[in-house]
Structures are given as C-alpha cells and as structure tokens.
C-alpha cells in the first residue's frame, strides 16, 4: 500500500510538472530568443518550479551561511542525488545562473529548449564534446554569467555519499578567479530517489544549505585537487549532519 501511494504521488508530480511546462512553453520560447532575456527565462523557471512544489506538497527550505552578493559571479557546486535537484537549485538559489548538465536532458522533447539556449549540455562520453562544453562554459564566465553544476557527473550510486568530483568547474573557477559556492541538498534523495519514478516519491521538506563562497583569487592549478576535496568535504559534512537516519 505504501509503495502504491509513492507511485501515485510520482505520477501526480509528473502531471503537474508537464502540464505547467506546456502552459508556460510559449513564454519560454519568446524569452529564449534573445540572450538579453535569459535572466527573465530563469526567473520564469523558478516560478514554474515553485508552483510545482506547492501543488506537489514539496516544502523548499533554504539556509545561507552568508548572504550572496547579487553583483558577484559564482559557480554553484552541488551534490546530485535525485532528479529533483535541477528543479531544487532553480527554485532555492536566489541568483541567476546557467546550468551545466548531461546531454541527455537536452534530448527531452520541448524541455531541450533550455540546453539549446540558456544552459550548456555536457556529453561526458565524448572528449571532443566535453571540450566544447568547457569552452561554452568559459564563454559564459567571460560574459559575466554564473554557473550551476553537479561535479559528480550524474546521480551518485551510493546516496547519500558523493562520488569523486570532475574537475572542469574548479579549473574554470581558478583560471578566472570566480568564487565556488558549495551547496548541500539534504532531502531530495528522500523525496524522489535516484531510481526516479520507478521507485515512486513522497511530498515533504526539501532543505538546501548554501555555504560560504570559497575565494579562488590566490589559487592556481596546483591547488585544484585541494579545492575539489575541500568543496566536497564541506557539502558532504552538511548532508551527513542533517541526515542522522541515513
């Protein structure tokens, strides 16, 4: 009976997700025609996400270790345990940024519009495509945009423990002196497990903890591994401390 309820909730969530997206799709098309409107499209995504959360019984809770400076540029780095993570970052991080995410998301009908415009699709199976994605991300950084990335490269298998980080975002941060913002997403793996809709899901709280930005001004590429490991440790410690039943 409990599993059946999880399936029902997952279907209910997906219906709201799809219905609202279809209703808003013409507005996304209009906004994403011009790069000047990307920020507005990002805000509309956040509104879309908040409506989905409201009707699905998902309760976003965001805590900041310190306020973000709206005039600063950041690379947001988060754990990736659930299909809810992109939705969560869009809604719960109060800043404009462009996603770097796996290429498969860009292949989804209609939804792929984001990865042909505001976001950057990464095909990690192709060295050539990965280099192209890195160059696009660097171009975004040089234009003053912030980025959001899941450096594990996909949903971790041993949730709630993270896997080894990939280095691209950290190389960019060091090379262009952009602050890294570690983000711990605490509950998404409980709401919608890594198996996605096949495992069903549940309503409830979605806690996100935004850590203090890490300054990269005095770092060079020799500090890359330390920056990666320190960031990973910050995120994982917060996840562990707030998941005593994990």
C-alpha positions in Angstrom: 0.0 0.0 0.0 2.8 2.4 0.9 4.6 1.7 -2.4 1.3 2.3 -4.3 1.0 5.7 -2.6 4.5 6.6 -3.7 3.7 5.7 -7.3 0.5 7.8 -7.1 2.5 10.8 -5.8 5.1 10.4 -8.5 2.5 10.3 -11.3 0.7 13.3 -9.7 4.0 15.2 -9.6 4.9 14.4 -13.2 1.4 15.6 -14.4 1.8 18.9 -12.7 5.4 19.2 -14.0 4.4 18.5 -17.6 1.1 20.5 -17.6 2.6 23.6 -16.2 5.6 23.4 -18.6 3.3 23.1 -21.6 1.3 26.1 -20.5 4.5 28.2 -20.0 6.3 26.8 -23.0 5.3 29.7 -25.4 6.7 32.2 -22.9 9.9 30.3 -22.7 10.2 30.3 -26.5 9.7 34.1 -26.6 12.2 34.8 -23.8 14.9 32.5 -25.0 15.0 34.0 -28.5 17.3 36.7 -27.1 20.2 36.4 -24.7 19.2 39.6 -23.1 16.1 37.8 -21.8 17.8 34.7 -20.4 17.6 36.1 -16.8 13.9 36.5 -17.2 13.6 33.0 -18.5 15.5 31.8 -15.5 13.1 33.7 -13.2 10.1 32.1 -15.0 11.7 28.7 -14.5 11.9 29.4 -10.8 8.2 30.5 -10.7 7.3 27.3 -12.6 9.2 25.3 -10.0 7.6 27.0 -7.0 4.1 26.2 -8.4 5.1 22.6 -9.0 6.4 22.3 -5.4 3.3 24.0 -4.0 0.8 21.6 -5.7 3.0 18.6 -5.0 3.4 19.1 -1.3 7.2 19.8 -1.6 8.4 22.3 1.0 11.5 24.2 0.0 13.7 25.4 2.9 16.9 27.3 2.1 19.6 28.5 4.5 22.5 30.7 3.6 25.7 30.6 5.6 26.1 34.2 4.5 24.2 36.3 2.0 25.2 36.2 -1.6 26.3 39.4 -3.4 23.9 39.9 -6.3 26.7 41.8 -8.2 29.2 38.9 -7.9 29.7 36.0 -10.1 29.7 32.4 -8.7 30.0 28.8 -9.7 27.4 26.9 -7.7 28.6 23.3 -6.9 26.1 20.8 -5.5 25.7 17.1 -4.7 23.4 15.2 -7.2 21.2 12.5 -5.6 17.9 13.0 -7.2 16.0 14.0 -10.4 14.6 16.8 -8.3 18.0 18.5 -8.0 17.8 20.8 -11.0 14.3 21.9 -10.0 15.5 22.5 -6.5 18.5 24.6 -7.5 16.4 26.7 -9.8 13.9 27.5 -7.1 16.0 27.6 -4.0 19.1 29.5 -5.1 18.2 33.2 -5.3 20.5 34.1 -8.1 20.8 33.9 -11.9 23.0 31.1 -13.3 23.3 28.8 -16.2 23.3 25.1 -15.8 25.9 22.6 -17.0 24.1 19.3 -17.2 24.3 16.0 -19.0 23.5 16.0 -22.7 20.6 13.6 -22.3 18.5 16.3 -20.7 18.8 18.3 -23.9 17.3 15.4 -25.9 14.0 15.6 -24.0 11.2 16.9 -26.3 10.4 20.6 -25.5 12.5 20.6 -22.4 15.6 20.6 -24.5 15.0 24.2 -25.4 16.9 25.2 -22.3 20.0 23.3 -23.4 20.0 24.9 -26.8 19.9 28.4 -25.3 20.5 29.4 -21.6 22.0 26.1 -20.4 25.0 24.1 -21.5 24.7 20.4 -22.3 27.7 18.2 -21.5 28.4 14.9 -23.2 30.9 13.3 -20.9 31.2 10.2 -23.1 32.9 12.3 -25.8 36.2 14.0 -25.2 35.5 16.4 -28.1 32.1 17.3 -26.8 33.4 17.8 -23.3 36.0 20.2 -24.6 33.3 22.1 -26.5 31.1 22.3 -23.3 34.1 23.6 -21.3 34.7 26.3 -23.9 31.0 27.3 -23.8 31.1 27.4 -20.0 34.2 29.6 -20.2 32.5 31.9 -22.6 29.6 32.2 -20.2 32.0 33.0 -17.4 33.7 35.6 -19.5 30.4 37.2 -20.3 29.7 37.6 -16.6 27.3 34.8 -16.0 27.3 32.5 -13.0 27.2 28.7 -13.5 25.5 25.8 -11.7 27.0 22.3 -11.9 26.8 18.8 -10.4 30.5 17.9 -10.4 29.8 14.2 -9.8 28.7 14.0 -13.4 25.5 12.2 -12.7 23.3 10.9 -9.9 25.5 9.1 -7.3 25.1 5.3 -6.8 25.8 5.3 -3.1 23.4 8.0 -2.0 23.8 9.8 0.4 27.5 9.7 -0.2 29.0 11.6 -3.1 31.4 10.2 -5.7 34.6 11.7 -6.9 34.2 15.2 -8.4 35.1 16.0 -12.0 37.5 19.0 -12.3 36.0 21.2 -15.0 34.1 23.7 -12.8 37.1 24.0 -10.5 39.5 24.7 -13.3 37.3 27.4 -14.5 37.0 28.9 -11.1 40.7 29.1 -10.6 41.5 30.3 -14.1 39.0 33.1 -14.0 39.0 33.9 -10.2 35.4 33.0 -9.7 34.2 32.0 -6.3 32.9 28.5 -5.7 29.7 28.2 -3.7 29.2 24.7 -2.2 25.5 23.7 -2.0 24.2 20.8 0.1 20.9 19.4 -1.0 19.7 17.4 2.0 16.4 15.8 1.3 15.8 15.4 -2.4 17.0 11.8 -2.4 14.2 11.0 0.0 11.5 12.8 -1.9 12.4 11.2 -5.3 15.1 8.5 -5.0 17.8 8.0 -7.6 15.7 5.4 -9.4 13.3 8.2 -10.4 9.7 7.5 -10.9 10.2 3.7 -10.9 10.7 4.0 -7.1 7.9 6.5 -6.6 8.3 9.5 -4.4 6.9 11.4 -1.4 6.0 15.0 -0.5 7.8 16.8 2.3 10.6 19.2 3.1 13.5 20.0 0.7 16.3 21.5 2.7 19.1 23.3 0.9 22.1 24.7 2.6 24.2 27.3 0.7 27.7 27.5 2.1 30.0 30.5 2.3 31.7 31.2 -1.1 35.2 29.9 -1.5 37.6 32.6 -2.8 39.9 31.4 -5.6 41.8 34.6 -6.1 45.0 33.4 -4.6 44.8 29.8 -6.1 46.5 28.3 -9.1 46.0 25.0 -10.9 48.4 23.3 -8.4 45.6 23.9 -5.8 43.0 22.2 -8.0 42.8 18.9 -6.1 42.7 20.6 -2.7 39.9 22.9 -3.8 37.9 19.9 -5.1 38.4 17.9 -2.0 37.6 20.8 0.4 34.4 21.6 -1.5 33.3 18.0 -1.5 34.0 17.7 2.3 32.0 20.9 3.0 29.0 19.6 1.1 29.2 16.0 2.5 29.6 17.1 6.1 26.4 19.1 6.0 24.5 16.3 4.3 25.7 13.9 7.0 24.9 16.2 9.9 21.3 16.7 8.8 20.6 13.1 7.8 21.0 11.2 11.1 18.7 8.5 9.9 20.6 8.0 6.6 
